[in-house]
Amino acid sequence: MSKVAVGIAATLFLSTTTALAGGPTMRFGLTGAIEDQGAPGKYVFGPIVGLGLRAGPFVGEVEWAYLSFFDPDTTDGGIHRLGLSLRADLYRSYATHCMFRGGCTRAQSLWLEAGAGERFGRWQLDASHMAPASDHQPEAHVGIGIELDNQIYPMRNGFQLGLRFAVAPRGYDPLDDCRTAGGSSCMAGADNGNHGGIDSSVLLEWMFLFGD
Protein backbone atom coordinates (compact mmCIF):
# COMPACT_ATOMS: atom_id res chain seq x y z
CA MET A 1 0.00 0.00 0.00
CA SER A 2 2.83 2.35 0.91
CA LYS A 3 4.54 1.61 -2.41
CA VAL A 4 1.34 2.47 -4.25
CA ALA A 5 1.04 5.72 -2.28
CA VAL A 6 4.67 6.59 -3.01
CA GLY A 7 4.14 5.79 -6.68
CA ILE A 8 1.05 7.99 -6.86
CA ALA A 9 2.85 10.82 -5.05
CA ALA A 10 5.84 10.52 -7.37
CA THR A 11 3.57 10.54 -10.43
CA LEU A 12 1.74 13.63 -9.19
CA PHE A 13 5.03 15.36 -8.41
CA LEU A 14 6.51 14.59 -11.81
CA SER A 15 3.37 15.61 -13.65
CA THR A 16 3.20 18.87 -11.69
CA THR A 17 6.88 19.56 -12.31
CA THR A 18 6.40 18.90 -16.03
CA ALA A 19 3.35 21.15 -16.13
CA LEU A 20 5.23 23.97 -14.46
CA ALA A 21 8.42 23.48 -16.44
CA GLY A 22 9.32 26.46 -18.54
CA GLY A 23 12.18 28.47 -19.84
CA PRO A 24 13.25 31.93 -20.95
CA THR A 25 10.83 34.21 -22.71
CA MET A 26 11.18 37.60 -24.36
CA ARG A 27 8.81 40.39 -25.33
CA PHE A 28 9.46 43.57 -27.27
CA GLY A 29 7.25 46.19 -28.81
CA LEU A 30 5.83 49.65 -28.20
CA THR A 31 4.18 51.37 -25.26
CA GLY A 32 2.28 54.65 -25.32
CA ALA A 33 0.26 56.64 -22.83
CA ILE A 34 -3.43 57.20 -23.38
CA GLU A 35 -3.20 59.40 -20.29
CA ASP A 36 -0.27 60.25 -18.02
CA GLN A 37 -0.75 62.80 -15.24
CA GLY A 38 2.97 62.79 -14.51
CA ALA A 39 3.76 64.12 -17.99
CA PRO A 40 1.16 66.82 -18.78
CA GLY A 41 1.11 67.64 -22.45
CA LYS A 42 3.98 65.29 -23.28
CA TYR A 43 4.07 62.58 -25.94
CA VAL A 44 4.77 59.47 -23.83
CA PHE A 45 5.63 56.80 -26.40
CA GLY A 46 8.54 54.47 -27.10
CA PRO A 47 10.00 50.96 -27.23
CA ILE A 48 9.63 48.39 -24.46
CA VAL A 49 11.57 45.15 -23.87
CA GLY A 50 10.96 42.38 -21.32
CA LEU A 51 13.06 39.32 -20.42
CA GLY A 52 11.65 36.63 -18.15
CA LEU A 53 11.19 33.02 -17.12
CA ARG A 54 8.01 31.02 -17.50
CA ALA A 55 6.67 28.44 -15.02
CA GLY A 56 3.42 27.01 -16.31
CA PRO A 57 0.90 29.86 -16.57
CA PHE A 58 3.19 32.31 -14.73
CA VAL A 59 5.96 34.55 -16.07
CA GLY A 60 8.37 36.60 -13.96
CA GLU A 61 9.89 39.40 -16.01
CA VAL A 62 12.37 42.25 -15.95
CA GLU A 63 11.36 45.08 -18.27
CA TRP A 64 12.73 48.32 -19.65
CA ALA A 65 10.90 51.08 -21.52
CA TYR A 66 12.13 54.28 -23.17
CA LEU A 67 9.11 56.51 -22.55
CA SER A 68 10.45 59.71 -24.12
CA PHE A 69 11.73 58.19 -27.35
CA PHE A 70 9.73 60.68 -29.45
CA ASP A 71 9.90 63.68 -27.09
CA PRO A 72 13.36 65.26 -26.63
CA ASP A 73 12.24 67.85 -24.03
CA THR A 74 13.64 66.01 -21.01
CA THR A 75 16.64 65.97 -18.75
CA ASP A 76 19.78 64.43 -20.24
CA GLY A 77 19.23 60.76 -21.06
CA GLY A 78 15.45 60.95 -21.42
CA ILE A 79 12.72 59.19 -19.45
CA HIS A 80 13.20 55.47 -18.81
CA ARG A 81 11.28 52.91 -16.77
CA LEU A 82 12.91 49.81 -15.26
CA GLY A 83 10.74 47.31 -13.41
CA LEU A 84 9.66 43.82 -12.45
CA SER A 85 6.37 42.14 -13.35
CA LEU A 86 4.55 38.90 -12.61
CA ARG A 87 2.14 37.83 -15.36
CA ALA A 88 -0.38 34.97 -15.21
CA ASP A 89 -2.78 33.41 -17.71
CA LEU A 90 -6.36 33.71 -16.43
CA TYR A 91 -7.76 31.75 -19.36
CA ARG A 92 -6.09 29.83 -22.15
CA SER A 93 -7.46 28.06 -25.21
CA TYR A 94 -5.56 25.92 -27.70
CA ALA A 95 -8.14 26.19 -30.47
CA THR A 96 -6.75 27.00 -33.92
CA HIS A 97 -8.21 30.01 -35.69
CA CYS A 98 -7.20 30.91 -39.23
CA MET A 99 -7.79 34.24 -40.95
CA PHE A 100 -6.20 36.62 -43.42
CA ARG A 101 -5.55 34.06 -46.16
CA GLY A 102 -4.08 31.29 -44.06
CA GLY A 103 -2.60 33.19 -41.12
CA CYS A 104 -3.43 31.06 -38.07
CA THR A 105 -3.24 31.36 -34.31
CA ARG A 106 -2.65 28.13 -32.37
CA ALA A 107 -3.60 29.40 -28.92
CA GLN A 108 -5.21 32.39 -27.24
CA SER A 109 -5.08 33.61 -23.66
CA LEU A 110 -6.31 36.35 -21.35
CA TRP A 111 -3.60 37.46 -18.92
CA LEU A 112 -3.27 39.66 -15.86
CA GLU A 113 -0.06 41.18 -14.50
CA ALA A 114 1.14 43.23 -11.55
CA GLY A 115 4.49 44.79 -10.81
CA ALA A 116 6.58 47.70 -9.64
CA GLY A 117 9.38 49.76 -11.07
CA GLU A 118 11.04 53.14 -11.21
CA ARG A 119 11.05 55.95 -13.71
CA PHE A 120 14.27 57.84 -14.30
CA GLY A 121 14.47 61.37 -15.68
CA ARG A 122 12.25 64.46 -15.79
CA TRP A 123 10.11 66.15 -18.44
CA GLN A 124 10.87 69.74 -19.42
CA LEU A 125 7.39 71.30 -19.34
CA ASP A 126 8.58 74.84 -20.11
CA ALA A 127 11.58 77.06 -19.51
CA SER A 128 11.23 76.93 -15.70
CA HIS A 129 9.10 73.87 -14.87
CA MET A 130 10.04 70.20 -14.70
CA ALA A 131 8.03 67.07 -13.93
CA PRO A 132 7.96 64.94 -11.88
CA ALA A 133 9.36 66.50 -8.69
CA SER A 134 12.29 64.05 -8.61
CA ASP A 135 14.27 62.30 -11.33
CA HIS A 136 13.60 58.97 -9.55
CA GLN A 137 9.90 58.13 -9.32
CA PRO A 138 8.70 54.73 -8.01
CA GLU A 139 5.72 53.21 -9.78
CA ALA A 140 3.28 50.33 -9.26
CA HIS A 141 1.03 48.89 -11.92
CA VAL A 142 -1.54 46.29 -12.89
CA GLY A 143 -2.27 45.23 -16.44
CA ILE A 144 -4.61 43.09 -18.47
CA GLY A 145 -4.42 41.91 -22.05
CA ILE A 146 -4.81 39.22 -24.67
CA GLU A 147 -2.20 36.98 -26.26
CA LEU A 148 -2.46 35.32 -29.67
CA ASP A 149 0.14 32.61 -30.35
CA ASN A 150 1.01 31.85 -33.96
CA GLN A 151 3.18 28.94 -32.78
CA ILE A 152 3.26 26.98 -29.52
CA TYR A 153 5.86 24.27 -30.30
CA PRO A 154 8.85 24.08 -30.03
CA MET A 155 8.63 27.76 -29.03
CA ARG A 156 5.75 30.03 -28.19
CA ASN A 157 5.69 32.85 -30.73
CA GLY A 158 2.94 35.42 -31.05
CA PHE A 159 1.90 38.88 -29.94
CA GLN A 160 0.11 40.61 -27.08
CA LEU A 161 -2.11 43.65 -26.76
CA GLY A 162 -2.53 45.02 -23.24
CA LEU A 163 -3.55 47.93 -21.04
CA ARG A 164 -1.41 49.03 -18.09
CA PHE A 165 -2.76 51.08 -15.19
CA ALA A 166 0.01 52.69 -13.13
CA VAL A 167 0.25 54.97 -10.12
CA ALA A 168 3.26 56.90 -8.83
CA PRO A 169 3.79 59.37 -5.98
CA ARG A 170 4.03 62.89 -7.31
CA GLY A 171 6.48 64.02 -4.65
CA TYR A 172 7.20 67.58 -3.60
CA ASP A 173 9.97 69.83 -4.83
CA PRO A 174 10.24 73.20 -2.98
CA LEU A 175 11.85 74.68 -6.09
CA ASP A 176 8.53 74.25 -7.88
CA ASP A 177 7.04 76.77 -5.45
CA CYS A 178 9.94 79.09 -6.11
CA ARG A 179 9.52 78.85 -9.86
CA THR A 180 5.79 79.50 -9.58
CA ALA A 181 5.85 82.27 -6.96
CA GLY A 182 9.03 83.99 -8.07
CA GLY A 183 12.48 84.27 -6.54
CA SER A 184 11.51 86.90 -3.93
CA SER A 185 8.87 84.60 -2.45
CA CYS A 186 11.25 81.65 -2.18
CA MET A 187 13.06 83.18 0.77
CA ALA A 188 9.71 83.65 2.52
CA GLY A 189 8.82 79.98 2.10
CA ALA A 190 6.10 80.36 -0.51
CA ASP A 191 3.65 77.47 -0.67
CA ASN A 192 1.51 76.98 -3.75
CA GLY A 193 0.08 73.58 -2.92
CA ASN A 194 2.55 71.41 -4.83
CA HIS A 195 2.61 68.85 -2.01
CA GLY A 196 2.64 65.19 -2.94
CA GLY A 197 -0.35 63.42 -4.39
CA ILE A 198 -0.59 60.57 -6.88
CA ASP A 199 0.03 60.60 -10.61
CA SER A 200 -1.90 57.95 -12.55
CA SER A 201 -1.34 56.76 -16.09
CA VAL A 202 -2.98 54.45 -18.62
CA LEU A 203 -0.71 52.94 -21.25
CA LEU A 204 -1.42 50.81 -24.29
CA GLU A 205 1.17 48.11 -25.09
CA TRP A 206 1.70 46.12 -28.29
CA MET A 207 4.26 43.36 -27.81
CA PHE A 208 5.78 40.54 -29.85
CA LEU A 209 6.46 37.38 -27.82
CA PHE A 210 9.16 34.71 -28.23
CA GLY A 211 10.26 31.78 -26.11
CA ASP A 212 8.68 29.16 -23.82
Backbone torsions as a table, in degrees:
resi	resn	phi	psi	omega
1	MET	NA	-42.5	179.8
2	SER	-64.8	-36.0	178.5
3	LYS	-65.1	-38.3	178.2
4	VAL	-64.7	-42.9	179.5
5	ALA	-62.9	-43.3	178.7
6	VAL	-63.4	-40.6	179.1
7	GLY	-63.4	-42.9	178.7
8	ILE	-64.3	-43.4	179.7
9	ALA	-63.1	-42.2	179.6
10	ALA	-64.1	-40.3	179.0
11	THR	-63.2	-44.2	179.2
12	LEU	-64.3	-40.4	-180.0
13	PHE	-64.2	-45.5	-178.9
14	LEU	-66.0	-40.0	179.8
15	SER	-67.4	-37.8	177.9
16	THR	-66.8	-43.0	179.0
17	THR	-61.3	-42.2	179.0
18	THR	-64.0	-41.4	-178.7
19	ALA	-65.2	-33.5	-177.8
20	LEU	-91.8	-5.2	-179.0
21	ALA	-62.7	142.3	179.2
22	GLY	-155.9	-162.9	-178.8
23	GLY	-163.2	-167.0	-177.3
24	PRO	-68.9	148.5	177.4
25	THR	-139.9	154.5	-177.3
26	MET	-140.0	140.6	173.3
27	ARG	-128.7	144.8	170.3
28	PHE	-151.4	150.0	-178.2
29	GLY	175.1	-141.4	-176.2
30	LEU	-129.4	146.2	174.0
31	THR	-129.7	142.9	179.6
32	GLY	-150.3	145.0	-175.9
33	ALA	-86.5	126.3	166.9
34	ILE	-75.0	-36.4	175.0
35	GLU	-151.7	138.0	177.4
36	ASP	-147.2	104.6	-178.0
37	GLN	-69.7	-20.5	178.9
38	GLY	-80.7	-6.9	-179.3
39	ALA	-136.7	65.6	-175.6
40	PRO	-60.8	124.5	177.2
41	GLY	76.5	6.6	-177.5
42	LYS	-99.6	155.4	-178.8
43	TYR	-94.9	89.5	-175.7
44	VAL	-86.3	101.1	-174.7
45	PHE	-160.9	138.2	177.8
46	GLY	174.3	-176.4	-178.2
47	PRO	-75.9	154.0	176.7
48	ILE	-139.2	140.4	-179.3
49	VAL	-134.9	136.9	177.0
50	GLY	-132.9	136.5	176.3
51	LEU	-122.5	132.2	-176.2
52	GLY	-154.3	-174.6	177.1
53	LEU	-128.2	136.9	-179.8
54	ARG	-102.4	140.3	172.0
55	ALA	-135.2	95.7	-176.1
56	GLY	63.7	-125.0	-179.2
57	PRO	-84.0	2.6	-175.1
58	PHE	-109.7	145.0	175.9
59	VAL	-134.6	124.4	170.2
60	GLY	-98.5	134.3	-167.6
61	GLU	-142.8	142.5	168.0
62	VAL	-103.7	132.8	-175.8
63	GLU	-132.2	154.5	176.3
64	TRP	-137.6	137.8	177.3
65	ALA	-135.1	142.8	176.9
66	TYR	-106.5	91.1	-168.2
67	LEU	-76.1	-20.0	-177.6
68	SER	-109.7	30.1	-175.2
69	PHE	-58.5	-34.3	-177.9
70	PHE	-109.0	15.4	179.0
71	ASP	-136.3	103.9	-174.4
72	PRO	-79.4	-6.8	-175.4
73	ASP	-82.0	75.5	-178.7
74	THR	-142.2	175.8	168.6
75	THR	-66.9	166.2	-178.8
76	ASP	-55.4	132.2	178.9
77	GLY	97.8	-16.3	177.4
78	GLY	81.5	-171.0	-178.4
79	ILE	-107.1	120.7	-179.8
80	HIS	-124.0	152.8	173.0
81	ARG	-126.0	129.7	176.8
82	LEU	-123.5	128.8	-175.1
83	GLY	-157.5	179.5	177.6
84	LEU	-123.9	142.5	179.7
85	SER	-138.5	150.2	170.3
86	LEU	-120.5	120.0	-177.4
87	ARG	-114.7	142.6	-178.9
88	ALA	-139.9	140.2	174.5
89	ASP	-76.5	121.3	174.6
90	LEU	-83.5	-33.2	179.9
91	TYR	-149.1	139.2	179.3
92	ARG	-142.6	134.5	178.6
93	SER	-126.1	140.9	179.3
94	TYR	-106.3	21.7	176.5
95	ALA	-70.7	142.9	178.1
96	THR	-93.1	129.2	177.5
97	HIS	-126.3	126.7	-179.8
98	CYS	-113.6	140.2	-179.8
99	MET	-157.4	174.1	177.6
100	PHE	52.5	56.9	174.5
101	ARG	57.7	49.9	173.0
102	GLY	102.4	-10.4	176.2
103	GLY	-68.4	124.1	-172.8
104	CYS	-124.3	146.9	168.8
105	THR	-108.5	136.4	-176.2
106	ARG	-96.1	-16.8	179.5
107	ALA	-158.5	156.0	178.7
108	GLN	-138.5	147.0	178.6
109	SER	-148.7	155.8	171.6
110	LEU	-110.9	125.1	-175.1
111	TRP	-124.1	157.8	177.6
112	LEU	-130.9	142.1	179.1
113	GLU	-138.8	158.2	174.8
114	ALA	-145.1	151.1	-179.2
115	GLY	-174.9	-176.0	179.9
116	ALA	-146.8	156.8	-179.5
117	GLY	-165.4	-163.0	-179.4
118	GLU	-145.7	136.5	173.0
119	ARG	-96.0	141.5	179.9
120	PHE	-120.6	133.5	178.5
121	GLY	106.9	169.4	-178.2
122	ARG	-136.7	147.4	177.1
123	TRP	-85.1	139.8	174.0
124	GLN	-91.7	100.7	-176.2
125	LEU	-76.5	-41.5	173.5
126	ASP	-157.0	-165.4	-173.4
127	ALA	-61.9	-25.4	-173.7
128	SER	-128.4	4.9	-177.2
129	HIS	-126.2	135.2	178.5
130	MET	-123.5	156.4	174.6
131	ALA	-146.9	143.9	-3.3
132	PRO	-75.7	-168.5	-176.8
133	ALA	-66.0	-30.5	-179.2
134	SER	-125.7	156.3	178.1
135	ASP	-85.0	5.7	171.5
136	HIS	-127.9	112.4	-174.5
137	GLN	-126.7	109.3	177.7
138	PRO	-66.7	152.2	-174.9
139	GLU	-146.2	141.4	172.6
140	ALA	-122.4	149.3	-176.8
141	HIS	-148.6	159.1	165.3
142	VAL	-129.2	154.0	-179.4
143	GLY	-147.3	158.3	177.1
144	ILE	-143.5	147.0	-178.7
145	GLY	-170.7	-178.9	178.0
146	ILE	-118.6	151.0	177.1
147	GLU	-127.6	133.6	176.6
148	LEU	-121.4	116.8	-176.5
149	ASP	-99.2	120.2	175.4
150	ASN	-79.2	-20.1	179.6
151	GLN	-149.5	139.3	178.8
152	ILE	-122.1	-8.4	178.6
153	TYR	-147.3	136.4	0.2
154	PRO	-78.3	-8.9	177.6
155	MET	-128.5	154.6	176.1
156	ARG	-92.8	112.4	179.6
157	ASN	-122.9	134.2	179.3
158	GLY	179.6	-151.4	179.1
159	PHE	-147.7	160.9	-178.6
160	GLN	-130.0	148.2	171.9
161	LEU	-128.8	122.8	-174.4
162	GLY	-142.6	163.3	173.6
163	LEU	-116.7	135.0	179.1
164	ARG	-117.7	130.4	177.3
165	PHE	-113.6	117.6	-173.2
166	ALA	-125.3	150.5	174.2
167	VAL	-132.0	147.8	-179.5
168	ALA	-148.6	142.5	175.8
169	PRO	-67.5	134.7	-178.0
170	ARG	-72.4	-33.6	-178.8
171	GLY	77.7	178.1	-179.4
172	TYR	-141.6	124.1	177.9
173	ASP	-118.2	110.9	-179.4
174	PRO	-54.9	-27.3	179.8
175	LEU	-66.3	-24.5	175.9
176	ASP	-62.8	-38.2	176.8
177	ASP	-65.4	-39.2	179.8
178	CYS	-63.8	-43.8	-178.6
179	ARG	-64.5	-36.2	-177.7
180	THR	-77.7	-43.0	-174.2
181	ALA	-86.1	-21.9	-177.0
182	GLY	104.5	152.8	-174.3
183	GLY	-57.4	-37.3	-177.2
184	SER	-66.0	-28.9	-179.4
185	SER	-82.6	-16.7	-178.8
186	CYS	-63.4	-41.8	-178.1
187	MET	-65.2	-26.5	-179.1
188	ALA	-88.4	1.8	178.3
189	GLY	75.4	45.5	-179.2
190	ALA	-57.5	145.1	-178.8
191	ASP	-135.2	112.4	-178.4
192	ASN	-110.8	19.7	173.2
193	GLY	85.3	12.6	-179.3
194	ASN	-84.4	52.4	-174.2
195	HIS	-106.2	107.6	169.8
196	GLY	57.4	-147.2	-174.7
197	GLY	102.1	-177.4	-177.6
198	ILE	-124.6	132.5	171.1
199	ASP	-99.7	128.0	177.0
200	SER	-110.4	156.2	177.8
201	SER	-147.5	152.0	175.2
202	VAL	-126.4	121.0	-177.1
203	LEU	-122.4	142.2	175.2
204	LEU	-101.0	132.1	-176.9
205	GLU	-125.9	132.4	175.9
206	TRP	-120.3	116.7	-171.7
207	MET	-129.7	140.5	168.1
208	PHE	-93.2	142.9	-172.4
209	LEU	-122.8	133.9	176.3
210	PHE	-137.4	148.2	173.1
211	GLY	116.9	-161.8	-177.1
212	ASP	-76.5	NA	NA
